[in-house]
Amino acid sequence: SRFSAVDSRRTLRLPSPAEPLAAAPDGVSVDVEGVSQFYTPNDTFYRIDTALDVPQLRAEDYQLRVTGMVDTELDLSFDDLVTRNVVEHDITLTCVSNTIGGELIGNARWLGVRLDELLADAGVSPDATQVVGRSIDGYTCGFPVEAATDGRNALVAFGMNGEPLPLEHGFPVRLIVPGLYGYISATKWLTEIELTTFEDFDQYWVDGRGYADRAPIKIQSRIDSIDGLGTLERDADGVASIGGVAWAQTRGISGVEVQIDDGEWQAADLGEALNDDTWRQWAFRWTPQGEGRSSIRTRAIDGHGEVQTDERADPLPNGASGHHQIVVFIA
């Protein structure tokens, strides 16, 4: 217990952001039972990492180094971080291992400091092309410098849904980079940020493991409200309802369409868009003709007008693609 971070997390008091976000409006949610909560609770947020035991890193002992191809190397304590310009942002995270219709995705309100401001203080060399995050357990992520400096809400985060980061989600500090799969960007138990090049360094999942060194998140949509081979009930007016979520972080979602059997693609109703970095809920209601078995497919359209492809691809090397399709029985 002497080396446990449990007490450190329990007694930690997070700073308030300089400009607190308003609560998400009710309109972000659609009224369909079974659709994922807009904010994923911390205790059910997906966890994927290589740690056999959760690293125990106390905030009181914490040090973050910014090294490599910078003008001035930085060495920051936890107190140094929380006395900087603290911000909060709502961001959806996605794992590259997520299969079509899979559950390795979650949305949270993150608290931290902007990565671009930290790198500006260090002074990034114009020759640097890769930002490498290093964990206390030796794990590494790596992503393009542009993803840290192009204005997106990349964070050195220490809060999650109003609490200090849970131990299993990187306490006390982790990286959050919207628009990139977690394996190249979301270093947990972060202790070092190194500026380097892609030629000089391959991060953990790239070095001999076959994953791509650049992996922007693909457009995806998912049916949440009913499982495949489930029975879809109708309301008193004969209307059947389904719903789910769609995501294309940093581009946003402008539309979701649903296909019943081999019919035309039809527009679904969308929950309110909170920002371009979070998933968006959708709902589709129709009056089935008769009973029996039906196939349901969904596809999303991002904020740039790109339509989700139906071309199937496995998660390796840079994320799955294809339409989520299920068969249901209509009562």
C-alpha positions as CSV (number, residue, x, y, z in Angstrom):
1,S,0.0,0.0,0.0
2,R,3.0,2.3,0.5
3,F,3.3,2.4,-3.3
4,S,-0.4,2.7,-4.1
5,A,-1.8,5.8,-5.8
6,V,-5.3,5.2,-4.4
7,D,-4.9,7.7,-1.6
8,S,-3.3,10.2,-3.9
9,R,-6.3,10.1,-6.2
10,R,-8.8,10.1,-3.3
11,T,-7.4,13.3,-1.8
12,L,-6.7,15.1,-5.0
13,R,-8.7,18.2,-5.7
14,L,-8.9,19.2,-9.3
15,P,-8.6,22.8,-10.4
16,S,-11.5,24.5,-12.1
17,P,-11.2,25.3,-15.8
18,A,-10.7,29.0,-16.8
19,E,-13.9,28.8,-18.8
20,P,-16.1,25.9,-17.6
21,L,-18.3,24.2,-20.2
22,A,-22.0,24.4,-19.9
23,A,-23.9,21.1,-19.3
24,A,-24.7,19.3,-22.4
25,P,-28.2,20.2,-23.6
26,D,-31.0,17.5,-23.4
27,G,-31.2,17.6,-27.1
28,V,-27.9,15.6,-27.6
29,S,-29.9,12.5,-26.6
30,V,-32.6,10.8,-28.7
31,D,-35.5,9.2,-27.0
32,V,-34.8,5.6,-27.9
33,E,-34.3,3.0,-25.2
34,G,-30.9,1.2,-25.4
35,V,-28.9,4.0,-27.0
36,S,-25.6,4.6,-25.3
37,Q,-25.5,7.4,-22.8
38,F,-24.0,10.6,-24.3
39,Y,-21.3,10.6,-21.6
40,T,-19.9,7.2,-20.8
41,P,-19.5,6.6,-17.0
42,N,-15.9,6.2,-15.9
43,D,-16.5,2.7,-14.5
44,T,-17.8,1.4,-17.8
45,F,-15.5,3.3,-20.2
46,Y,-13.6,0.9,-22.3
47,R,-10.0,0.1,-21.3
48,I,-7.3,-1.2,-23.7
49,D,-3.6,-1.2,-22.7
50,T,-0.6,-3.4,-22.3
51,A,-0.3,-3.1,-18.5
52,L,-0.6,-6.4,-16.6
53,D,-0.9,-4.4,-13.4
54,V,-2.2,-0.9,-13.2
55,P,0.8,1.5,-12.8
56,Q,0.7,3.3,-9.5
57,L,1.9,6.9,-10.0
58,R,1.2,9.4,-7.3
59,A,0.3,13.0,-8.1
60,E,2.7,14.2,-5.3
61,D,5.6,12.5,-7.0
62,Y,4.6,13.2,-10.6
63,Q,7.0,14.6,-13.2
64,L,6.4,15.2,-16.9
65,R,9.3,15.9,-19.2
66,V,9.1,17.4,-22.7
67,T,12.2,16.4,-24.5
68,G,13.8,15.8,-27.9
69,M,13.6,18.2,-30.8
70,V,12.7,21.2,-28.8
71,D,14.4,24.5,-28.0
72,T,13.9,24.1,-24.3
73,E,13.3,20.9,-22.4
74,L,10.6,21.1,-19.8
75,D,10.3,19.3,-16.5
76,L,6.9,19.8,-14.9
77,S,5.4,18.6,-11.6
78,F,1.7,17.9,-11.2
79,D,1.3,21.3,-9.5
80,D,3.0,22.9,-12.4
81,L,0.4,21.5,-14.8
82,V,-2.7,22.4,-12.7
83,T,-1.5,26.0,-12.3
84,R,-1.4,26.5,-16.1
85,N,-4.3,27.5,-18.3
86,V,-6.8,24.7,-17.4
87,V,-9.5,23.8,-20.0
88,E,-12.1,21.2,-20.4
89,H,-13.4,19.6,-23.6
90,D,-15.9,16.9,-24.6
91,I,-14.1,14.3,-26.7
92,T,-15.0,10.8,-27.9
93,L,-12.2,8.2,-27.8
94,T,-12.0,5.2,-30.1
95,C,-9.8,2.1,-30.1
96,V,-8.3,0.9,-33.3
97,S,-9.3,-2.6,-32.3
98,N,-13.0,-1.7,-32.4
99,T,-14.8,-4.0,-34.8
100,I,-17.9,-2.9,-36.8
101,G,-20.6,-2.4,-34.2
102,G,-18.1,-2.9,-31.4
103,E,-18.0,-1.3,-27.9
104,L,-14.4,0.0,-27.7
105,I,-15.5,3.6,-27.8
106,G,-16.6,6.1,-25.2
107,N,-17.3,9.8,-24.7
108,A,-16.2,11.9,-21.7
109,R,-15.6,15.4,-20.5
110,W,-11.9,15.8,-20.1
111,L,-10.0,18.3,-18.0
112,G,-6.4,19.3,-18.6
113,V,-4.1,21.7,-20.3
114,R,-3.7,22.1,-24.1
115,L,-0.9,20.2,-25.6
116,D,-0.2,22.9,-28.2
117,E,0.4,25.5,-25.4
118,L,2.8,23.1,-23.7
119,L,4.7,22.5,-26.9
120,A,4.8,26.2,-27.7
121,D,6.6,26.8,-24.4
122,A,9.1,24.1,-25.3
123,G,9.6,25.4,-28.9
124,V,9.2,22.6,-31.4
125,S,11.9,22.2,-34.1
126,P,10.5,22.6,-37.6
127,D,12.2,19.3,-38.5
128,A,10.2,17.3,-35.9
129,T,7.4,15.2,-37.4
130,Q,6.3,13.0,-34.6
131,V,5.1,13.5,-31.0
132,V,5.9,10.4,-28.8
133,G,4.1,9.9,-25.5
134,R,6.0,7.7,-23.1
135,S,4.3,5.9,-20.2
136,I,5.7,5.0,-16.8
137,D,5.6,1.3,-17.8
138,G,7.6,1.8,-21.0
139,Y,4.7,1.9,-23.4
140,T,4.9,4.4,-26.3
141,C,2.5,6.1,-28.6
142,G,3.4,8.3,-31.6
143,F,1.4,10.7,-33.8
144,P,2.1,13.5,-36.3
145,V,3.2,16.9,-34.9
146,E,0.3,18.5,-36.9
147,A,-2.2,16.7,-34.7
148,A,-0.8,18.5,-31.7
149,T,-0.5,21.9,-33.3
150,D,-3.3,22.3,-35.8
151,G,-5.8,23.8,-33.3
152,R,-7.7,20.6,-32.4
153,N,-8.3,20.1,-28.7
154,A,-5.4,17.8,-27.9
155,L,-5.0,17.7,-24.1
156,V,-2.6,16.7,-21.4
157,A,-5.5,15.5,-19.3
158,F,-5.9,14.9,-15.5
159,G,-9.7,14.9,-15.2
160,M,-12.4,12.7,-16.6
161,N,-16.2,13.4,-16.1
162,G,-15.6,15.6,-13.1
163,E,-13.2,13.3,-11.3
164,P,-9.4,12.8,-11.3
165,L,-8.5,10.2,-13.9
166,P,-9.3,6.7,-12.6
167,L,-6.1,4.7,-12.0
168,E,-6.9,2.3,-14.9
169,H,-7.4,5.3,-17.2
170,G,-4.0,6.8,-16.6
171,F,-4.0,8.6,-13.3
172,P,-2.6,11.1,-12.7
173,V,-2.0,12.3,-16.3
174,R,-2.6,11.0,-19.9
175,L,-2.8,12.3,-23.4
176,I,-6.1,12.8,-25.3
177,V,-5.9,13.6,-29.0
178,P,-9.3,13.9,-30.9
179,G,-9.4,12.4,-34.3
180,L,-6.7,9.7,-33.8
181,Y,-7.1,6.1,-32.6
182,G,-5.9,5.6,-29.0
183,Y,-3.0,3.3,-29.9
184,I,-1.1,6.1,-31.5
185,S,-2.1,9.0,-29.3
186,A,-3.7,8.3,-25.9
187,T,-0.8,7.5,-23.7
188,K,-1.8,6.7,-20.2
189,W,0.4,7.2,-17.1
190,L,2.2,9.8,-19.1
191,T,5.7,10.7,-18.0
192,E,7.4,12.1,-21.1
193,I,6.5,13.8,-24.4
194,E,9.3,13.5,-26.9
195,L,9.6,15.4,-30.2
196,T,11.2,13.3,-32.9
197,T,10.7,12.0,-36.5
198,F,8.9,9.0,-37.9
199,E,12.1,7.9,-39.5
200,D,13.9,7.8,-36.2
201,F,11.3,6.1,-34.0
202,D,8.6,3.5,-34.3
203,Q,6.1,3.4,-31.4
204,Y,4.9,0.2,-29.6
205,W,2.2,-1.0,-32.0
206,V,4.2,-0.1,-35.2
207,D,7.5,-1.6,-34.2
208,G,7.1,-5.2,-35.5
209,R,3.4,-5.4,-34.7
210,G,2.0,-4.4,-38.1
211,Y,-0.1,-1.3,-37.2
212,A,0.0,1.9,-39.2
213,D,2.1,4.8,-37.9
214,R,-0.7,7.2,-39.0
215,A,-4.3,6.4,-38.3
216,P,-7.0,9.1,-38.4
217,I,-10.3,7.8,-37.2
218,K,-12.7,6.5,-39.9
219,I,-16.4,7.5,-40.1
220,Q,-18.5,4.9,-38.2
221,S,-22.0,4.4,-37.0
222,R,-23.5,1.7,-34.8
223,I,-27.0,0.3,-33.9
224,D,-27.3,0.3,-30.1
225,S,-31.0,-0.2,-29.3
226,I,-31.3,-3.8,-30.4
227,D,-28.9,-6.7,-30.9
228,G,-28.8,-8.9,-33.9
229,L,-31.5,-11.6,-33.9
230,G,-33.4,-9.6,-31.3
231,T,-37.2,-9.0,-31.5
232,L,-38.2,-5.4,-32.4
233,E,-41.5,-4.4,-30.8
234,R,-43.8,-1.7,-32.2
235,D,-45.6,0.9,-30.2
236,A,-49.4,1.3,-30.0
237,D,-49.4,3.1,-33.4
238,G,-47.4,0.3,-35.1
239,V,-44.2,2.4,-35.2
240,A,-40.8,0.6,-34.6
241,S,-37.8,2.6,-33.3
242,I,-34.1,2.0,-33.5
243,G,-31.2,4.2,-32.5
244,G,-27.5,4.4,-32.0
245,V,-24.4,6.5,-32.3
246,A,-22.2,7.8,-35.1
247,W,-18.7,9.4,-35.0
248,A,-16.0,11.0,-37.1
249,Q,-13.9,13.0,-34.6
250,T,-12.7,16.4,-35.7
251,R,-15.1,16.4,-38.7
252,G,-18.4,15.8,-36.9
253,I,-21.5,14.0,-38.1
254,S,-23.9,15.7,-40.5
255,G,-26.2,12.8,-41.2
256,V,-27.1,9.2,-40.5
257,E,-29.0,7.0,-42.9
258,V,-30.7,3.6,-42.4
259,Q,-31.6,0.9,-44.9
260,I,-34.3,-1.6,-44.2
261,D,-33.8,-4.8,-46.2
262,D,-32.9,-3.8,-49.7
263,G,-34.8,-0.6,-49.7
264,E,-33.7,3.0,-50.2
265,W,-31.4,4.7,-47.7
266,Q,-33.5,6.9,-45.5
267,A,-32.4,9.8,-43.2
268,A,-32.5,9.2,-39.5
269,D,-33.2,11.9,-36.9
270,L,-30.1,13.2,-35.2
271,G,-29.5,14.3,-31.6
272,E,-28.0,17.8,-31.3
273,A,-24.3,18.0,-32.2
274,L,-22.3,19.2,-29.2
275,N,-19.1,19.6,-31.1
276,D,-17.1,17.9,-33.9
277,D,-15.1,15.8,-31.4
278,T,-18.0,13.8,-29.9
279,W,-20.2,11.1,-31.2
280,R,-23.8,11.9,-32.2
281,Q,-26.9,10.0,-31.3
282,W,-29.4,9.1,-34.0
283,A,-32.9,7.6,-34.1
284,F,-35.0,6.1,-36.9
285,R,-38.7,5.4,-36.7
286,W,-40.8,3.6,-39.3
287,T,-43.9,1.5,-39.7
288,P,-43.0,-2.0,-40.7
289,Q,-45.3,-3.8,-43.1
290,G,-46.1,-7.1,-41.5
291,E,-44.0,-9.3,-39.3
292,G,-41.0,-11.5,-39.8
293,R,-37.3,-11.0,-40.3
294,S,-35.7,-7.8,-41.5
295,S,-32.1,-6.6,-42.2
296,I,-31.1,-3.2,-40.9
297,R,-28.0,-1.3,-42.0
298,T,-26.7,2.1,-41.0
299,R,-24.2,4.5,-42.4
300,A,-23.0,8.0,-41.4
301,I,-22.0,11.2,-43.3
302,D,-19.3,13.4,-41.7
303,G,-19.3,17.1,-41.5
304,H,-17.4,17.4,-44.8
305,G,-20.0,15.4,-46.7
306,E,-18.0,12.1,-46.9
307,V,-20.2,9.0,-46.7
308,Q,-19.2,6.0,-44.6
309,T,-17.9,3.3,-46.9
310,D,-19.4,-0.1,-47.1
311,E,-16.0,-1.6,-47.9
312,R,-15.1,-4.1,-45.2
313,A,-11.7,-3.8,-43.5
314,D,-10.3,-5.4,-40.4
315,P,-9.0,-3.3,-37.5
316,L,-5.4,-4.1,-38.5
317,P,-3.5,-2.0,-39.7
318,N,-5.5,1.3,-39.3
319,G,-9.0,0.7,-38.1
320,A,-12.1,-1.3,-39.2
321,S,-14.5,0.0,-41.9
322,G,-17.8,-1.2,-43.3
323,H,-21.5,-0.8,-42.4
324,H,-23.0,-2.1,-39.2
325,Q,-25.8,-4.5,-40.3
326,I,-28.0,-6.7,-38.1
327,V,-31.0,-9.0,-38.7
328,V,-34.0,-8.6,-36.4
329,F,-37.4,-10.1,-35.9
330,I,-40.3,-7.7,-36.1
331,A,-43.3,-8.6,-33.9
